[in-house]
Amino acid sequence: ITNIYINSYAIGAGTASLLGILLNTPIEQGGAGFQGKVRVFGYGTPPVICDKSNNSSFISDTDDYIVAVVNQHDIIPRFAIQNLSAMVWWSNNNTNVAPKDETKEKKKGGGMFSSASSFVGDMGKKAVC
């Protein structure tokens, strides 16, 4: 096999990223042994790996073969539990995000789930593990 290309969207892109890591890992480390032959292109990839240690190069090593394309308004790539918790907290504690008609309802305790249009915010931040 000369090259392996994997292309997918959303949940499939997350799976493709994990498959790419498995295929690119040497056999001695439990992988498939196709180092340097794998390229993954994910569109709207959800967070599927987390590098908990700040000094590890695991995630930066995947930069050589995994490309993740994210639309600025796509929520799937930001769908980590840490981001959801922050989004709910922010929505329930920020009264400046609702249209004027909803501001009074929001101050009374209406939150992110009180109406479909009550949450508008910057979703451009990465998940923090």
C-alpha positions in Angstrom: 0.0 0.0 0.0 1.5 3.3 -1.0 -1.0 5.7 0.7 -4.2 5.6 2.7 -6.5 8.6 2.5 -9.5 8.8 4.9 -12.1 11.6 4.5 -15.2 12.1 6.6 -17.6 14.6 8.2 -18.8 15.1 11.8 -18.9 12.0 13.9 -17.4 10.0 11.1 -14.5 12.5 11.0 -13.8 11.8 14.7 -13.8 8.1 13.9 -11.5 8.7 10.9 -9.1 10.6 13.1 -8.9 7.7 15.6 -8.5 5.2 12.7 -5.8 7.4 11.3 -3.9 7.3 14.6 -4.3 3.6 14.8 -3.1 3.1 11.2 -0.2 5.5 11.6 1.1 3.9 14.9 3.9 1.4 14.6 3.1 -2.3 15.1 5.5 -2.4 18.1 3.2 0.1 19.9 -0.1 -1.7 19.0 -0.9 0.0 15.8 -1.1 -1.1 12.1 2.3 0.1 11.1 1.5 2.4 8.2 3.6 5.3 9.4 3.9 8.1 6.8 1.3 6.6 4.5 -1.8 7.8 6.2 -3.6 11.2 5.6 -6.9 12.0 7.3 -9.2 14.9 6.2 -12.0 15.6 8.7 -14.7 18.2 8.3 -16.5 19.3 11.4 -14.4 16.8 13.5 -15.6 16.5 17.1 -13.1 16.4 19.9 -12.1 12.7 20.2 -8.6 12.9 21.7 -7.3 14.8 24.7 -3.7 15.4 25.6 -4.0 15.8 29.4 -0.3 16.3 30.0 0.9 19.7 28.9 4.4 18.4 28.0 3.3 15.5 25.8 3.7 15.8 22.0 1.0 13.3 21.2 -1.5 15.7 19.7 1.1 17.9 17.9 2.5 14.7 16.3 -0.9 14.1 14.6 -0.5 17.5 12.8 1.6 15.7 10.2 -1.3 13.5 9.0 -4.6 14.7 10.3 -6.2 17.8 8.8 -9.4 19.1 10.6 -11.5 21.7 8.9 -13.9 23.6 11.1 -16.6 26.1 10.1 -16.7 29.0 12.5 -20.3 28.4 13.4 -20.3 24.6 13.5 -21.1 23.4 17.0 -20.0 19.7 16.6 -16.2 20.4 16.8 -16.8 22.2 20.1 -19.1 19.5 21.6 -16.8 18.6 24.5 -18.4 18.3 27.9 -16.2 21.1 29.2 -17.5 23.5 26.5 -21.1 22.5 27.1 -20.7 23.2 30.8 -19.2 26.6 30.1 -21.8 27.4 27.5 -24.7 26.6 29.9 -23.1 28.6 32.7 -22.4 31.5 30.4 -25.9 31.5 29.0 -27.5 31.5 32.4 -25.2 34.3 33.7 -25.0 36.7 30.8 -28.0 38.9 30.2 -26.5 40.7 27.2 -27.0 37.9 24.7 -30.7 37.8 24.4 -32.8 40.0 22.1 -34.5 42.9 23.9 -37.8 41.1 24.1 -36.2 38.2 25.9 -33.9 40.1 28.3 -36.6 40.3 31.1 -37.3 36.6 30.8 -33.5 35.9 30.9 -33.1 38.0 34.1 -35.9 36.0 35.7 -33.9 32.8 35.3 -34.6 31.8 31.7 -31.4 30.3 30.3 -30.0 28.7 27.2 -32.9 26.3 27.0 -35.7 28.8 27.5 -36.0 29.7 23.8 -34.3 28.8 20.6 -32.7 32.2 20.0 -31.5 33.0 23.5 -27.9 31.9 23.1 -25.6 33.7 20.7 -21.9 33.6 21.6 -18.3 33.0 20.6 -17.9 29.3 20.0 -14.4 29.7 18.6 -12.6 28.4 21.6 -11.0 25.0 21.9 -12.0 22.3 24.4 -9.9 22.4 27.5 -9.4 18.9 29.0 
